[in-house]
Amino acid sequence: VALADAVLDSTQESAVKAHRDGGEAVKLHAAKTPDAEMALIAKLVQSFHTDGAPFDHIAILFRTNAPARSLEEYLQKESIPVSR
């Protein structure tokens, strides 16, 4: 929640509310190329799913819509279901 609040406009009241205490800290991942970034995202999604998260409980958030189509195609190629 703290990270989301930091991203939101500080002049507006945050609509982000924590529903549980604690949780893991946010992790930052870096990739050198767009293809490497898509591979990393696919690997993370598959890892979450293998650990028990249903695919429909996993979300990928974008700041802009530009990379969405390429990532969607990449995930589908990796047999990871995608919905909008």
N, CA, C and O atoms as CSV, one atom per row, in Angstrom:
chain,resi,resn,atom,element,x,y,z
A,1,VAL,N,N,0.829,-1.188,0.000
A,1,VAL,CA,C,0.000,0.000,0.000
A,1,VAL,C,C,0.869,1.245,0.000
A,1,VAL,O,O,0.549,2.222,-0.677
A,2,ALA,N,N,1.948,1.225,0.738
A,2,ALA,CA,C,2.825,2.394,0.788
A,2,ALA,C,C,3.394,2.713,-0.590
A,2,ALA,O,O,3.491,3.882,-0.967
A,3,LEU,N,N,3.769,1.690,-1.338
A,3,LEU,CA,C,4.297,1.919,-2.683
A,3,LEU,C,C,3.218,2.505,-3.594
A,3,LEU,O,O,3.485,3.437,-4.352
A,4,ALA,N,N,2.012,1.967,-3.522
A,4,ALA,CA,C,0.915,2.496,-4.337
A,4,ALA,C,C,0.640,3.952,-3.980
A,4,ALA,O,O,0.423,4.778,-4.867
A,5,ASP,N,N,0.646,4.268,-2.704
A,5,ASP,CA,C,0.438,5.653,-2.278
A,5,ASP,C,C,1.532,6.568,-2.806
A,5,ASP,O,O,1.264,7.719,-3.152
A,6,ALA,N,N,2.755,6.071,-2.872
A,6,ALA,CA,C,3.862,6.882,-3.372
A,6,ALA,C,C,3.707,7.175,-4.856
A,6,ALA,O,O,4.162,8.215,-5.333
A,7,VAL,N,N,3.070,6.268,-5.592
A,7,VAL,CA,C,2.880,6.444,-7.024
A,7,VAL,C,C,1.693,7.355,-7.318
A,7,VAL,O,O,1.707,8.097,-8.301
A,8,LEU,N,N,0.671,7.303,-6.472
A,8,LEU,CA,C,-0.524,8.112,-6.688
A,8,LEU,C,C,-0.230,9.581,-6.463
A,8,LEU,O,O,0.720,9.935,-5.765
A,9,ASP,N,N,-1.028,10.411,-7.042
A,9,ASP,CA,C,-0.921,11.860,-6.887
A,9,ASP,C,C,-1.085,12.210,-5.404
A,9,ASP,O,O,-2.117,11.909,-4.804
A,10,SER,N,N,-0.099,12.823,-4.838
A,10,SER,CA,C,-0.117,13.134,-3.404
A,10,SER,C,C,-1.158,14.177,-3.035
A,10,SER,O,O,-1.416,14.381,-1.849
A,11,THR,N,N,-1.770,14.849,-4.018
A,11,THR,CA,C,-2.794,15.850,-3.712
A,11,THR,C,C,-4.178,15.221,-3.593
A,11,THR,O,O,-5.127,15.886,-3.178
A,12,GLN,N,N,-4.300,13.949,-3.952
A,12,GLN,CA,C,-5.587,13.263,-3.870
A,12,GLN,C,C,-5.564,12.248,-2.745
A,12,GLN,O,O,-4.512,11.710,-2.399
A,13,GLU,N,N,-6.721,11.992,-2.186
A,13,GLU,CA,C,-6.827,10.966,-1.156
A,13,GLU,C,C,-6.655,9.601,-1.816
A,13,GLU,O,O,-7.250,9.333,-2.860
A,14,SER,N,N,-5.853,8.753,-1.216
A,14,SER,CA,C,-5.581,7.436,-1.782
A,14,SER,C,C,-6.812,6.545,-1.693
A,14,SER,O,O,-7.495,6.517,-0.670
A,15,ALA,N,N,-7.091,5.820,-2.770
A,15,ALA,CA,C,-8.161,4.841,-2.782
A,15,ALA,C,C,-7.617,3.457,-2.450
A,15,ALA,O,O,-8.381,2.494,-2.397
A,16,VAL,N,N,-6.317,3.343,-2.228
A,16,VAL,CA,C,-5.695,2.061,-1.929
A,16,VAL,C,C,-5.747,1.825,-0.425
A,16,VAL,O,O,-5.258,2.641,0.357
A,17,LYS,N,N,-6.339,0.712,-0.028
A,17,LYS,CA,C,-6.464,0.367,1.380
A,17,LYS,C,C,-5.944,-1.049,1.596
A,17,LYS,O,O,-6.243,-1.950,0.813
A,18,ALA,N,N,-5.178,-1.241,2.643
A,18,ALA,CA,C,-4.682,-2.577,2.978
A,18,ALA,C,C,-5.817,-3.399,3.587
A,18,ALA,O,O,-6.582,-2.903,4.413
A,19,HIS,N,N,-5.912,-4.642,3.174
A,19,HIS,CA,C,-6.916,-5.537,3.734
A,19,HIS,C,C,-6.291,-6.560,4.681
A,19,HIS,O,O,-6.996,-7.260,5.408
A,20,ARG,N,N,-4.980,-6.637,4.662
A,20,ARG,CA,C,-4.254,-7.539,5.554
A,20,ARG,C,C,-3.009,-6.829,6.051
A,20,ARG,O,O,-2.471,-5.945,5.385
A,21,ASP,N,N,-2.567,-7.224,7.217
A,21,ASP,CA,C,-1.320,-6.681,7.756
A,21,ASP,C,C,-0.132,-7.440,7.182
A,21,ASP,O,O,-0.252,-8.598,6.782
A,22,GLY,N,N,1.005,-6.777,7.150
A,22,GLY,CA,C,2.245,-7.432,6.762
A,22,GLY,C,C,2.317,-7.731,5.285
A,22,GLY,O,O,1.841,-6.963,4.448
A,23,GLY,N,N,2.917,-8.855,4.984
A,23,GLY,CA,C,3.115,-9.240,3.589
A,23,GLY,C,C,4.562,-9.029,3.194
A,23,GLY,O,O,5.343,-8.408,3.915
A,24,GLU,N,N,4.894,-9.557,2.040
A,24,GLU,CA,C,6.261,-9.430,1.546
A,24,GLU,C,C,6.523,-8.024,1.023
A,24,GLU,O,O,5.615,-7.335,0.557
A,25,ALA,N,N,7.755,-7.627,1.110
A,25,ALA,CA,C,8.154,-6.340,0.546
A,25,ALA,C,C,8.109,-6.417,-0.976
A,25,ALA,O,O,8.258,-7.491,-1.559
A,26,VAL,N,N,7.905,-5.285,-1.602
A,26,VAL,CA,C,7.916,-5.219,-3.063
A,26,VAL,C,C,9.318,-5.525,-3.563
A,26,VAL,O,O,10.304,-5.052,-2.999
A,27,LYS,N,N,9.403,-6.316,-4.619
A,27,LYS,CA,C,10.697,-6.663,-5.204
A,27,LYS,C,C,10.842,-5.966,-6.546
A,27,LYS,O,O,9.884,-5.886,-7.315
A,28,LEU,N,N,12.003,-5.477,-6.822
A,28,LEU,CA,C,12.290,-4.816,-8.089
A,28,LEU,C,C,13.097,-5.769,-8.964
A,28,LEU,O,O,14.104,-6.324,-8.525
A,29,HIS,N,N,12.652,-5.951,-10.191
A,29,HIS,CA,C,13.351,-6.786,-11.159
A,29,HIS,C,C,13.720,-5.909,-12.348
A,29,HIS,O,O,12.929,-5.062,-12.764
A,30,ALA,N,N,14.888,-6.101,-12.885
A,30,ALA,CA,C,15.332,-5.325,-14.047
A,30,ALA,C,C,15.684,-6.275,-15.182
A,30,ALA,O,O,16.205,-7.368,-14.961
A,31,ALA,N,N,15.391,-5.839,-16.391
A,31,ALA,CA,C,15.730,-6.611,-17.584
A,31,ALA,C,C,16.413,-5.677,-18.574
A,31,ALA,O,O,16.100,-4.488,-18.640
A,32,LYS,N,N,17.344,-6.224,-19.337
A,32,LYS,CA,C,18.119,-5.396,-20.270
A,32,LYS,C,C,17.391,-5.093,-21.572
A,32,LYS,O,O,17.682,-4.091,-22.225
A,33,THR,N,N,16.443,-5.950,-21.956
A,33,THR,CA,C,15.728,-5.760,-23.221
A,33,THR,C,C,14.237,-6.028,-22.998
A,33,THR,O,O,13.861,-6.669,-22.016
A,34,PRO,N,N,13.399,-5.545,-23.898
A,34,PRO,CA,C,11.969,-5.864,-23.790
A,34,PRO,C,C,11.692,-7.369,-23.833
A,34,PRO,O,O,10.815,-7.856,-23.120
A,35,ASP,N,N,12.427,-8.101,-24.655
A,35,ASP,CA,C,12.234,-9.557,-24.709
A,35,ASP,C,C,12.620,-10.214,-23.395
A,35,ASP,O,O,11.935,-11.125,-22.931
A,36,ALA,N,N,13.701,-9.764,-22.797
A,36,ALA,CA,C,14.123,-10.306,-21.504
A,36,ALA,C,C,13.096,-9.971,-20.425
A,36,ALA,O,O,12.852,-10.772,-19.523
A,37,GLU,N,N,12.498,-8.788,-20.523
A,37,GLU,CA,C,11.470,-8.390,-19.560
A,37,GLU,C,C,10.242,-9.295,-19.683
A,37,GLU,O,O,9.688,-9.730,-18.673
A,38,MET,N,N,9.818,-9.577,-20.917
A,38,MET,CA,C,8.665,-10.459,-21.108
A,38,MET,C,C,8.959,-11.869,-20.602
A,38,MET,O,O,8.094,-12.502,-19.996
A,39,ALA,N,N,10.163,-12.361,-20.843
A,39,ALA,CA,C,10.542,-13.685,-20.348
A,39,ALA,C,C,10.535,-13.722,-18.830
A,39,ALA,O,O,10.094,-14.705,-18.235
A,40,LEU,N,N,11.019,-12.663,-18.198
A,40,LEU,CA,C,11.030,-12.583,-16.741
A,40,LEU,C,C,9.608,-12.573,-16.195
A,40,LEU,O,O,9.309,-13.279,-15.232
A,41,ILE,N,N,8.734,-11.782,-16.799
A,41,ILE,CA,C,7.347,-11.718,-16.347
A,41,ILE,C,C,6.689,-13.085,-16.481
A,41,ILE,O,O,5.999,-13.532,-15.565
A,42,ALA,N,N,6.893,-13.747,-17.607
A,42,ALA,CA,C,6.319,-15.083,-17.812
A,42,ALA,C,C,6.838,-16.061,-16.767
A,42,ALA,O,O,6.073,-16.867,-16.236
A,43,LYS,N,N,8.116,-15.996,-16.474
A,43,LYS,CA,C,8.716,-16.878,-15.467
A,43,LYS,C,C,8.105,-16.620,-14.090
A,43,LYS,O,O,7.801,-17.565,-13.362
A,44,LEU,N,N,7.924,-15.353,-13.728
A,44,LEU,CA,C,7.337,-15.014,-12.432
A,44,LEU,C,C,5.880,-15.466,-12.350
A,44,LEU,O,O,5.464,-16.025,-11.336
A,45,VAL,N,N,5.106,-15.230,-13.405
A,45,VAL,CA,C,3.707,-15.658,-13.412
A,45,VAL,C,C,3.629,-17.171,-13.261
A,45,VAL,O,O,2.831,-17.673,-12.469
A,46,GLN,N,N,4.446,-17.900,-14.009
A,46,GLN,CA,C,4.440,-19.361,-13.914
A,46,GLN,C,C,4.849,-19.818,-12.520
A,46,GLN,O,O,4.292,-20.787,-12.004
A,47,SER,N,N,5.804,-19.143,-11.905
A,47,SER,CA,C,6.242,-19.472,-10.552
A,47,SER,C,C,5.114,-19.262,-9.537
A,47,SER,O,O,4.892,-20.104,-8.668
A,48,PHE,N,N,4.406,-18.136,-9.653
A,48,PHE,CA,C,3.272,-17.886,-8.749
A,48,PHE,C,C,2.213,-18.969,-8.918
A,48,PHE,O,O,1.636,-19.444,-7.940
A,49,HIS,N,N,1.965,-19.352,-10.162
A,49,HIS,CA,C,0.963,-20.383,-10.443
A,49,HIS,C,C,1.411,-21.739,-9.886
A,49,HIS,O,O,0.611,-22.461,-9.290
A,50,THR,N,N,2.660,-22.076,-10.075
A,50,THR,CA,C,3.196,-23.335,-9.552
A,50,THR,C,C,3.100,-23.378,-8.027
A,50,THR,O,O,2.888,-24.438,-7.438
A,51,ASP,N,N,3.260,-22.214,-7.400
A,51,ASP,CA,C,3.166,-22.123,-5.938
A,51,ASP,C,C,1.726,-22.101,-5.432
A,51,ASP,O,O,1.499,-22.005,-4.226
A,52,GLY,N,N,0.743,-22.191,-6.346
A,52,GLY,CA,C,-0.641,-22.328,-5.927
A,52,GLY,C,C,-1.577,-21.189,-6.298
A,52,GLY,O,O,-2.779,-21.293,-6.051
A,53,ALA,N,N,-1.079,-20.118,-6.875
A,53,ALA,CA,C,-1.954,-19.008,-7.258
A,53,ALA,C,C,-2.656,-19.336,-8.568
A,53,ALA,O,O,-1.990,-19.628,-9.562
A,54,PRO,N,N,-3.982,-19.295,-8.592
A,54,PRO,CA,C,-4.680,-19.486,-9.866
A,54,PRO,C,C,-4.305,-18.359,-10.830
A,54,PRO,O,O,-4.072,-17.227,-10.406
A,55,PHE,N,N,-4.250,-18.667,-12.106
A,55,PHE,CA,C,-3.889,-17.636,-13.081
A,55,PHE,C,C,-4.807,-16.416,-12.975
A,55,PHE,O,O,-4.359,-15.283,-13.156
A,56,ASP,N,N,-6.094,-16.648,-12.680
A,56,ASP,CA,C,-7.015,-15.510,-12.614
A,56,ASP,C,C,-6.882,-14.692,-11.323
A,56,ASP,O,O,-7.655,-13.761,-11.096
A,57,HIS,N,N,-5.913,-15.036,-10.488
A,57,HIS,CA,C,-5.607,-14.246,-9.293
A,57,HIS,C,C,-4.296,-13.472,-9.465
A,57,HIS,O,O,-3.841,-12.807,-8.534
A,58,ILE,N,N,-3.698,-13.557,-10.635
A,58,ILE,CA,C,-2.417,-12.894,-10.908
A,58,ILE,C,C,-2.680,-11.727,-11.849
A,58,ILE,O,O,-3.308,-11.894,-12.895
A,59,ALA,N,N,-2.200,-10.547,-11.475
A,59,ALA,CA,C,-2.412,-9.355,-12.301
A,59,ALA,C,C,-1.073,-8.749,-12.697
A,59,ALA,O,O,-0.108,-8.779,-11.934
A,60,ILE,N,N,-1.038,-8.205,-13.894
A,60,ILE,CA,C,0.123,-7.459,-14.379
A,60,ILE,C,C,-0.371,-6.049,-14.668
A,60,ILE,O,O,-1.258,-5.855,-15.499
A,61,LEU,N,N,0.195,-5.079,-13.990
A,61,LEU,CA,C,-0.241,-3.700,-14.135
A,61,LEU,C,C,0.724,-2.935,-15.030
A,61,LEU,O,O,1.939,-3.119,-14.957
A,62,PHE,N,N,0.166,-2.078,-15.874
A,62,PHE,CA,C,0.953,-1.269,-16.798
A,62,PHE,C,C,0.716,0.201,-16.510
A,62,PHE,O,O,-0.396,0.606,-16.172
A,63,ARG,N,N,1.744,0.981,-16.644
A,63,ARG,CA,C,1.594,2.427,-16.535
A,63,ARG,C,C,0.993,2.972,-17.832
A,63,ARG,O,O,0.207,3.919,-17.811
A,64,THR,N,N,1.367,2.370,-18.951
A,64,THR,CA,C,0.777,2.711,-20.247
A,64,THR,C,C,0.361,1.416,-20.927
A,64,THR,O,O,0.824,0.338,-20.553
A,65,ASN,N,N,-0.497,1.516,-21.910
A,65,ASN,CA,C,-1.009,0.332,-22.586
A,65,ASN,C,C,-0.074,-0.178,-23.688
A,65,ASN,O,O,-0.281,-1.273,-24.211
A,66,ALA,N,N,0.940,0.593,-24.040
A,66,ALA,CA,C,1.819,0.255,-25.170
A,66,ALA,C,C,2.415,-1.158,-25.109
A,66,ALA,O,O,2.388,-1.850,-26.127
A,67,PRO,N,N,2.948,-1.619,-23.980
A,67,PRO,CA,C,3.577,-2.953,-23.981
A,67,PRO,C,C,2.603,-4.111,-23.821
A,67,PRO,O,O,3.011,-5.270,-23.902
A,68,ALA,N,N,1.348,-3.831,-23.599
A,68,ALA,CA,C,0.387,-4.880,-23.255
A,68,ALA,C,C,0.229,-5.932,-24.354
A,68,ALA,O,O,0.232,-7.128,-24.060
A,69,ARG,N,N,0.092,-5.516,-25.590
A,69,ARG,CA,C,-0.164,-6.471,-26.671
A,69,ARG,C,C,1.001,-7.437,-26.874
A,69,ARG,O,O,0.792,-8.639,-27.038
A,70,SER,N,N,2.218,-6.918,-26.864
A,70,SER,CA,C,3.387,-7.790,-27.036
A,70,SER,C,C,3.492,-8.795,-25.897
A,70,SER,O,O,3.782,-9.970,-26.123
A,71,LEU,N,N,3.255,-8.331,-24.670
A,71,LEU,CA,C,3.329,-9.238,-23.527
A,71,LEU,C,C,2.211,-10.271,-23.587
A,71,LEU,O,O,2.430,-11.446,-23.290
A,72,GLU,N,N,1.021,-9.840,-23.970
A,72,GLU,CA,C,-0.097,-10.769,-24.100
A,72,GLU,C,C,0.247,-11.893,-25.078
A,72,GLU,O,O,0.007,-13.064,-24.784
A,73,GLU,N,N,0.799,-11.549,-26.224
A,73,GLU,CA,C,1.189,-12.557,-27.211
A,73,GLU,C,C,2.283,-13.476,-26.667
A,73,GLU,O,O,2.254,-14.684,-26.900
A,74,TYR,N,N,3.239,-12.908,-25.948
A,74,TYR,CA,C,4.324,-13.701,-25.383
A,74,TYR,C,C,3.776,-14.693,-24.361
A,74,TYR,O,O,4.146,-15.867,-24.380
A,75,LEU,N,N,2.899,-14.232,-23.472
A,75,LEU,CA,C,2.335,-15.114,-22.456
A,75,LEU,C,C,1.525,-16.237,-23.089
A,75,LEU,O,O,1.611,-17.387,-22.657
A,76,GLN,N,N,0.749,-15.914,-24.099
A,76,GLN,CA,C,-0.025,-16.946,-24.781
A,76,GLN,C,C,0.884,-17.986,-25.426
A,76,GLN,O,O,0.571,-19.176,-25.419
A,77,LYS,N,N,2.014,-17.539,-25.986
A,77,LYS,CA,C,2.990,-18.459,-26.578
A,77,LYS,C,C,3.556,-19.406,-25.516
A,77,LYS,O,O,3.917,-20.545,-25.809
A,78,GLU,N,N,3.625,-18.902,-24.266
A,78,GLU,CA,C,4.124,-19.713,-23.152
A,78,GLU,C,C,3.012,-20.499,-22.449
A,78,GLU,O,O,3.220,-21.050,-21.369
A,79,SER,N,N,1.837,-20.543,-23.071
A,79,SER,CA,C,0.652,-21.267,-22.533
A,79,SER,C,C,0.161,-20.699,-21.215
A,79,SER,O,O,-0.352,-21.432,-20.369
A,80,ILE,N,N,0.315,-19.398,-21.039
A,80,ILE,CA,C,-0.203,-18.705,-19.863
A,80,ILE,C,C,-1.456,-17.962,-20.304
A,80,ILE,O,O,-1.385,-17.091,-21.172
A,81,PRO,N,N,-2.613,-18.298,-19.710
A,81,PRO,CA,C,-3.848,-17.649,-20.148
A,81,PRO,C,C,-3.859,-16.164,-19.829
A,81,PRO,O,O,-3.323,-15.723,-18.813
A,82,VAL,N,N,-4.488,-15.398,-20.727
A,82,VAL,CA,C,-4.541,-13.938,-20.602
A,82,VAL,C,C,-5.982,-13.493,-20.745
A,82,VAL,O,O,-6.708,-13.982,-21.611
A,83,SER,N,N,-6.396,-12.567,-19.897
A,83,SER,CA,C,-7.701,-11.924,-20.060
A,83,SER,C,C,-7.531,-10.445,-19.751
A,83,SER,O,O,-6.615,-10.053,-19.028
A,84,ARG,N,N,-8.403,-9.643,-20.295
A,84,ARG,CA,C,-8.334,-8.188,-20.069
A,84,ARG,C,C,-9.462,-7.744,-19.210
A,84,ARG,O,O,-9.577,-6.556,-18.908
